[in-house]
């Protein structure tokens, strides 16, 4: 799992070289990504050793996008790589807890029953577009829509943004939590205007919890989201995100239906299914 030199089968959870190149583009550049750090250099070295020198018998990529990136950046062939996505615990993340743990958490947080709750889950706020989610919330001009922010990144910049926009009371920064499944259960939609992913575990947790996705078209979401069935693609643009939020807030029947369909989408990502697919790859190289 990950970049360990000498494995017969390598599960590639990302292509770091591809991610760094995207972050250097005008739309992805930022001060925090202007230089390659020591950790980046180590990951690039390990990728070059494993893939450039073909130190493997088989590669498992967690998405079609990661497979394509490995082929493009390291000259691998299609036959070198099997795609087996990430999995999700369908019992832990389950719509059945919305009326129990989800309801209790909403009451604890002071969220009214008729308020619409968005959830953002991630530890890299900048790359995952938290600033865009906050900006979109401000465009709604509604006090009955709130945003739960779950993750352990620095909050000050985003709190200040919310204060400037006058929506600081609508955003609840929860930090890192141990019971993240309860937060999905307390929410009505998941928002992730991210710049780059391999296959976001949070998107799988959200659909398993029975809430629709509002996410950018990146690795993983391209395979998971069916437009208008279990969610919608959004641009990395506040108005694009706000437009879809307005649609879901105005039509709760649609929002609920998308959530039901989302749960159906999650069924094919059960750990039992993913385990069997992984074992098939392992057996093929024996």
N, C-alpha and C positions, 0 to 999 in steps of 0.2 A: 504494500500500500504506500504510494508515494515514491519519491526518488531514493531508492536504496540500491546501490550498485551490486550487480551480480544475481538478481532475481531471475528465475525462469519466466515468471509472469509478473509484469509491472502494471498495477492499477494507476492510471494517470488521472489524478483529480483536477488537473489543469495543465495548460501549456504555458509556463511562466514567460517564455520568450515572446509568445503572442500577446500576452497580457501587457507586458512592458511596452511593446511596440505600439499598442493601442493607446496607452496612457501618454505616449509622446506626441500623439496627434493633436491638432489644435483643439478639438472638442474634448479631449481627455487630459490635456496638460494641466498641471498645477504645481505649486511650489513644492508640495510634499513628494512629488514624483519626478522632480527635475533632475535628480541624481540617482544613480544606482547604488544601493547600499550593500553592505557586506552580505547580508542574508540573500539579497537578489543575486549577487555574484556566485554564491554557493549553490543556489538552486539552478542557475544557468549552467554551472560546471557539471552538476549531477545530470541534468538533462542531456548535455552534450555527450557525457560518458555513456549514458544508457542508450540514447537514441542515435546519436551521431556515430558511435562505435558499435551499434547494434548488439548491445550486451543484454539480450533477452531472447526468449523463444516466442513470446506472445505479449501483446499489450492489450489491456482493457482500458478503454476510454469511457468516462462517465457520461458523455453526450456525443452526439454526431458532430457538434461544433468542435469539441476538443480533438476528436479524431481528425477532422479536416485540418486543424491547426498543426497537429503533429506531422501530418503528411506534407503540408506546405512549408513548415519551418525546418524539418529534419529529413526530408526526402524519403520518408517511409512509404510503403505501398499499402494499398487498401487491405490486402490479405494479411498484413502484419497485425491489424488492430480489430478487436471485437468491441462492440459498444454494449456495455451493461450499465444502466443508470444507477444513481443512488436510490436507496430504499427509504421507507418510512414505516414507523410503528403505527399500524392502523387501529390498535386498541388504545394507545395513549393519546393519539390525536384523532378525536372522534366527535362528530356532531352531537352525540348523545349527552355530552357533558355541558352543553350550552345552557340547559335549564337548571343545572346544579352548580358546578364550579364556576361557569361563566356568569351566571346570574349573581352569585355571591360576590364575585370579584367586581362586577359593575357596581353593586351596592356599596362595597367597601371603598371604591374610588369615587363615589358620588356621581355616577353616570346614570342619568334617567333612562327609563325603559324605552322611551320613544326617540332617544338620541341615536345618531348614526356614528358608529365607531370604526375608524380606520386603524390598522396596525402596520407598523414598520418594524422589521426585525433584522438586525445586522450589527456587526462591530466596526465596520469601516463606513462611517456616515458619509464621507465625501464621495467615495467611489459609488456608493449605493444610492446617492441622490436624495439624502434627507432634506437638503435645502430646497429642492424642487417640490417635495411633498408639503413642506411648510408653506412655501409660496402658493401652491395650489389651494391649500386650505384657506389662505387669506382672500383668494379670489372668489370664494363661494359666497362671502358676505352672510354667512349663517352661523348662529351660535349653537345650533343643535347638532353640529358635526365636530367630533373630537378625534384626536390622533394619539394613539399609544406608541411610544418609542421605546423599544426593547433592545438593549445593546450596551456595551461597555466602553464606547468611544467617548472622547471629550465632548462635553455638552455646551460649554459656555458660548461658543460662536452661534450655536443654533438657538439657544435660549435668547440671546440678544436679537437674533433675527426675528423670532416670534414676538418679542417685546416691541421692536420697531414697527411690526405689522399690526400690532394691537390684538394678537390672538394668543398671548401667552397662557391664558386660562383654559384654552382649548387643547393644549398640548401637555400630555403627561409623560415626563421622562422617567422611565422605570429603572434604568440601569440594567445590569445583568440580573436575571432571575433564574430560579431553579425550577419553577413550575410554568414554563413558557406555554404549555398546552392550555392552561387556564386563560392566558391572555388571548390566544386565538379564539377560545370559546366565548370570550367576552366581546369579540369584535364582529363587524359586519362585512368587512372587505380588507384585503391585504394589498398594500401599495409598495412597489419596489422599482423606482425609476433608475435602475442601476446602469453603470457604464459597461461593466464587464463581469461575467460569471462563467464558471465551468458548468455547474448545475447546482443552483442554489437549493440547499436543504430546506431553507425556510419556505420556499414555494411549495415543496412537497408537504411540509407540515401544515401549511395553510389549506391546501385543497383537501387533505385528509381530515381537517377540522371542519370542512364544509363551508368555507367562505371563498368568494370569488377573488380572482387575481386581477390586479391592475399593474402591469409590469412592462418594461421595455423588451424589445425583441432581441434577446441575447441567447447565448448557449443555454440550453436547458428549457427556457421558456418557449423557445421556438418549437420544441417537441411537446411541451406540457399544455400550453394554452391553445384552446380551440376558440377562435374569435367569436364572441357572442354565445358560446356554449358554457364555458366555465370561467369566463373572464374576458378582459379586453387588453390588447396591446396599447401602450401609450408611448408618446415621444418623451425625450428628456426635455420637456417643456412644461411649465407650470399650467398653462391654459389647457394643454392636451389632457393633463391629469385631472384638472378641475372639471373639464367637460364630462369625463366618464364618472367622476364622483357625483356630479349633479344628476346624471342619468340614474344612478343606483339609488340615490337619496329620494328622488322623485317617484321611483317605481320600485317599491319594496317587493312586489310580486316578482319582478324580474330579478332583483338581487337575491331573493330566496331561491329562485329556480337555478340561477347560476351556481349558488352554493351547493345545492343538491347535486347538480351535474359535476361540480368540482370533486365532491366525495366519490362519485362514480369513477372519475378520472384517476383518482388515487389508488383504486383497487389494484391496478396493474403494477404498482410500485411497492407492493407488500414485500417485507423482508424474506418471506418464504419464496416468492417468485424470484427475487434478485439473487438469493442464495443459490437456487438451482441453476440460474443462468451463469453465475460465477463458477460453480462447480463444473459445469459443462466445459468451460474454457480450460480450467485446471486439468481435467481429465484428457483433454485433446492434446496436451503437450507431454503426457507421461510416456 
